[in-house]
Amino acid sequence: MPPRPLGTTGLTVSALGLGAGRIGGPETADADVDRLVGAALELGVTLIDTARSYGASEERLGRALQGRRRSVILSTKLGYGVPGVPDWTGPAVDAGVDGALARLRTEVIDLVHLHSCPRVVLERGEVVDALQRTVRAGKVRVAAYSGENEALDWAVRSGAFGVVQCSVSLVDQGVLSGAVPEAGRRGIGVLAKRPLGNAPWRFATRPEAPDVAEAWDRFGALGLDSGGLPWDALAARFAAFAPGVSAILLGTASPAHLASVARAIAAGPLPTSVLSTLQAAYARAGAGWSGRI
Ligand SMILES: NC(=O)c1ccc[n+]([C@@H]2O[C@H](COP(=O)([O-])OP(=O)(O)OC[C@H]3O[C@@H](n4cnc5c(N)ncnc54)[C@H](OP(=O)(O)O)[C@@H]3O)[C@@H](O)[C@H]2O)c1
């Protein structure tokens, strides 16, 4: 997988990143994470994204990356969830970074995102300043923001972040005419979260999880035709080659799913005619849809 520049951070990443949001629960064993990380490295994946809120994901990755930490760009997200410390304060960021360093068993984290931090908090400046202090202290390489809508727009224009993370998929195309090109103009790297749009084609009936249910509603409203391609390949190629996107973060616990998407990306961008159909469907049905956090 050819490396891509992550904006102007000086870092490079594979177009396919592993989103480690699905390896933090009790259904996953440490050995599963070792296998998943091993498979990712064999496929040429050099980017792994986790978060404080993903259960045991950070700890498990820390363990699985022992001895191979340098093979990946490691990304996490924080700002909350430190016992005894109010969320979205400078101390929550400071202690959050220290905690993540310990759980990930590393001396420096490549990317640290403020995780769905509301715009009003960003504007206060305290958490942004705290994150930048951790960069100056050598604990974090790049300050990043993860979120949507008006908070994302503020983050992109603030000059405070080298990377942003936002939803980009067949059912999340709104940012492609807003925050993503603006980020590109400013040299900010863009990580596409939820790149399969939560793979809504898997469900015959409306799923229960609210975020996946919303994706399923959107997918139905778009009325897309996969044109004979497997849906995961269509969705992955759409997101991975969207102009301005540095890498996608595929959420999976499955080495087979990761490999399937790696093969899809190796096939390159979608043909222009296919792309136009997907964009036209969104312009018709999705014009008022907001970014899915
Ligand atoms: N910052 C934020 O607030 C935020 C929010 C959401 C996501 N994210 C980031 O984005 C990553 C991905 O998000 P996501 O997991 O919500 O959405 P996603 O990647 O669009 O979809 C993941 C779902 O698709 C399934 N899947 C993966 N590969 C597949 C394939 N080839 N064929 C069929 N199904 C497949 C996964 O199940 P299997 O495990 O069975 O493969 C999982 O249920 C997260 O891990 C995280 O890094 C960030």
The ligand as a Tripos MOL2 file, in Angstrom:
@<TRIPOS>MOLECULE
LIG
   48    52     1     0     0
SMALL
NO_CHARGES

@<TRIPOS>ATOM
      1 N1        -14.3000   10.1530   16.4880 N.am      1 LIG1
      2 C1        -15.4220    9.5430   16.5840 C.2       1 LIG1
      3 O1        -16.2960   10.0150   17.2560 O.2       1 LIG1
      4 C2        -15.6090    8.2540   15.8320 C.ar      1 LIG1
      5 C3        -16.8870    7.7440   15.6490 C.ar      1 LIG1
      6 C4        -17.0310    6.5790   14.9050 C.ar      1 LIG1
      7 C5        -15.9040    5.9820   14.3690 C.ar      1 LIG1
      8 N2        -14.6640    6.4890   14.5870 N.ar      1 LIG1
      9 C6        -13.4310    5.8400   14.0130 C.3       1 LIG1
     10 O2        -13.7470    5.2110   12.7820 O.3       1 LIG1
     11 C7        -13.5650    3.7930   12.8990 C.3       1 LIG1
     12 C8        -14.6060    3.0660   12.0890 C.3       1 LIG1
     13 O3        -15.9130    3.4480   12.4500 O.3       1 LIG1
     14 P1        -17.1210    2.4170   12.5630 P.3       1 LIG1
     15 O4        -16.6420    1.0990   13.0320 O.co2     1 LIG1
     16 O5        -18.1640    3.1270   13.3600 O.co2     1 LIG1
     17 O6        -17.6830    2.3490   11.0730 O.3       1 LIG1
     18 P2        -17.2800    1.5690    9.7220 P.3       1 LIG1
     19 O7        -15.8330    1.3080    9.6590 O.co2     1 LIG1
     20 O8        -17.9340    2.3130    8.6210 O.co2     1 LIG1
     21 O9        -18.0930    0.1970    9.8450 O.3       1 LIG1
     22 C9        -17.6860   -0.7860   10.7310 C.3       1 LIG1
     23 C10       -18.6740   -1.9500   10.6730 C.3       1 LIG1
     24 O10       -18.5680   -2.5870    9.4090 O.3       1 LIG1
     25 C11       -18.1830   -3.9600    9.5960 C.3       1 LIG1
     26 N3        -17.2080   -4.2310    8.5380 N.ar      1 LIG1
     27 C12       -15.9090   -3.8650    8.4830 C.ar      1 LIG1
     28 N4        -15.3350   -4.3010    7.3390 N.ar      1 LIG1
     29 C13       -16.3070   -4.9390    6.6580 C.ar      1 LIG1
     30 C14       -16.3310   -5.6110    5.4100 C.ar      1 LIG1
     31 N5        -15.2310   -5.6900    4.6290 N.pl3     1 LIG1
     32 N6        -17.5070   -6.1620    4.9940 N.ar      1 LIG1
     33 C15       -18.6260   -6.0700    5.7750 C.ar      1 LIG1
     34 N7        -18.6490   -5.4730    6.9860 N.ar      1 LIG1
     35 C16       -17.5040   -4.9060    7.4180 C.ar      1 LIG1
     36 C17       -17.5980   -4.0650   10.9740 C.3       1 LIG1
     37 O11       -17.8520   -5.3290   11.5460 O.3       1 LIG1
     38 P3        -16.6870   -6.4660   11.6790 P.3       1 LIG1
     39 O12       -15.9730   -6.2120   12.9680 O.co2     1 LIG1
     40 O13       -17.4640   -7.7270   11.6580 O.co2     1 LIG1
     41 O14       -15.7920   -6.3280   10.5040 O.co2     1 LIG1
     42 C18       -18.3730   -2.9780   11.7280 C.3       1 LIG1
     43 O15       -19.5750   -3.4630   12.2470 O.3       1 LIG1
     44 C19       -13.6170    3.5420   14.4050 C.3       1 LIG1
     45 O16       -12.9770    2.3490   14.7970 O.3       1 LIG1
     46 C20       -12.8710    4.7570   14.9090 C.3       1 LIG1
     47 O17       -11.5040    4.5780   14.7110 O.3       1 LIG1
     48 C21       -14.4990    7.6260   15.2890 C.ar      1 LIG1
@<TRIPOS>BOND
     1     1     2 1
     2     2     3 2
     3     2     4 1
     4     4     5 ar
     5     4    48 ar
     6     5     6 ar
     7     6     7 ar
     8     7     8 ar
     9     8     9 1
    10     8    48 ar
    11     9    10 1
    12     9    46 1
    13    10    11 1
    14    11    12 1
    15    11    44 1
    16    12    13 1
    17    13    14 1
    18    14    15 2
    19    14    16 1
    20    14    17 1
    21    17    18 1
    22    18    19 2
    23    18    20 1
    24    18    21 1
    25    21    22 1
    26    22    23 1
    27    23    24 1
    28    23    42 1
    29    24    25 1
    30    25    26 1
    31    25    36 1
    32    26    27 ar
    33    26    35 ar
    34    27    28 ar
    35    28    29 ar
    36    29    30 ar
    37    29    35 ar
    38    30    31 1
    39    30    32 ar
    40    32    33 ar
    41    33    34 ar
    42    34    35 ar
    43    36    37 1
    44    36    42 1
    45    37    38 1
    46    38    39 2
    47    38    40 1
    48    38    41 1
    49    42    43 1
    50    44    45 1
    51    44    46 1
    52    46    47 1
@<TRIPOS>SUBSTRUCTURE
     1 LIG1         1 GROUP 0 **** ****
